């Protein structure tokens, strides 16, 4: 497959997650803003389009290692995976990162006042994600699983009280964008997750954990925005036509 400039970034990453590494290299958002074409993204970020396409083609021409084909997963399996892997990760890492941030703000905040902004942004993200994930776990994901069950059993399906699945999905995507922007602020404030020369080990660990947190959230949002959500919308339309 040869890459074209009019290909949608999110769809490309959904087909082969290895391409995410190229978009990360050029600081192109493939999750929250994955609905753009390569051309549009390069123009917006003032990046040489030919370099991105060349790197993508080189990557796809190289022998592929073992990659997870999330695109082929049933939607109920994908919701279970996101919930058990990525939702649990957010909860566990939030509890780990917040004490680190409290400590380094106390010790290093005088010389590095940006730490207080980082802490404020992270706490806001943690609170927002906790509410966001509950909405998915209690409303959206169970509805997706019900649709899959109706499809598998060829049984009668009834739409949800919130109307089309596109309604909660639109809300989830808007919240994804908000948190993606907030984590980009943290990345900028932390000098792209680079500890300063006077950083102690605790400081370095805190910064490393923040970087890992952002990387996991990128995959988390990608799985939802670019794979789960479009397929859930398509499945609902398919079921509606059968009723």
C-alpha positions, 0 to 999 in steps of 0.5 A, spaced: 500 500 500 502 506 497 500 512 502 497 518 499 496 525 501 489 525 501 488 519 506 485 520 513 490 519 518 486 516 523 483 511 518 491 509 516 493 508 524 487 504 525 489 499 519 496 499 521 498 502 528 505 502 526 504 508 522 503 512 529 510 512 530 511 516 524 505 521 526 509 522 533 515 523 530 512 529 526 508 531 532 501 530 528 495 528 533 493 521 530 487 520 535 483 527 537 485 530 530 485 523 526 479 525 522 484 530 518 488 528 511 495 527 511 495 533 507 491 538 511 495 536 517 502 537 514 499 544 512 496 546 519 503 544 522 507 547 517 511 540 515 514 538 509 508 533 506 513 529 502 517 527 508 511 524 512 509 520 506 516 518 505 517 515 512 510 512 512 511 508 505 518 506 508 515 503 514 510 500 511 515 497 506 519 494 512 518 487 514 512 487 519 513 485 526 507 482 531 502 488 531 495 487 534 490 488 529 485 491 533 481 493 527 479 485 526 476 485 534 469 484 535 466 490 538 464 487 545 471 484 546 474 491 544 470 495 549 472 490 554 479 491 553 479 498 553 475 498 560 480 493 563 487 495 560 486 503 559 481 505 564 484 501 569 491 504 567 488 511 568 486 509 575 492 506 577 497 511 574 493 517 577 494 514 584 501 513 583 503 520 579 499 525 584 503 524 590 510 525 585 507 531 583 505 534 590 512 532 592 516 535 587 512 541 587 514 542 594 521 541 593 522 544 586 516 549 585 521 555 587 526 554 582 521 551 577 514 554 578 511 550 571 510 544 576 504 547 579 501 548 572 503 541 570 500 539 577 493 543 576 493 540 569 494 533 571 489 533 576 484 536 572 485 531 567 485 525 572 478 528 575 475 529 568 477 522 565 474 519 571 467 522 570 468 520 562 470 513 563 464 512 568 459 514 562 463 509 558 462 504 562 455 505 565 452 507 558 456 507 552 459 500 552 453 496 555 449 499 549 455 497 544 455 490 547 447 489 547 448 491 539 453 486 538 449 481 542 443 482 538 447 482 531 450 475 534 443 472 536 439 475 530 434 478 535 430 484 535 434 490 537 431 496 541 434 503 540 437 506 547 433 512 550 439 517 549 437 516 541 442 514 536 449 512 539 452 518 535 449 522 541 454 519 547 459 518 542 459 526 540 460 527 547 466 522 548 470 525 542 469 532 545 472 530 551 477 526 548 479 533 544 479 537 551 484 532 555 488 531 549 489 539 549 491 539 556 496 533 556 499 537 550 500 543 555 503 539 560 508 536 554 510 543 553 511 545 560 515 539 561 519 541 555 517 535 552 518 531 558 525 532 559 527 533 566 531 539 568 539 538 570 537 539 577 532 534 577 532 529 583 530 522 581 523 523 584 522 529 579 525 524 573 520 519 575 514 523 575 516 526 568 517 519 565 510 517 568 507 523 565 510 521 558 508 514 559 501 516 561 500 521 555 502 515 550 497 510 553 492 515 553 494 516 545 492 509 544 486 509 548 483 515 544 485 512 538 482 505 539 475 509 541 475 515 536 478 511 530 476 504 531 470 503 536 466 509 535 465 508 527 464 501 527 459 502 533 455 507 529 455 503 523 453 497 527 447 501 529 445 503 522 445 496 520 441 493 526 436 499 524 435 497 517 433 490 520 428 492 524 
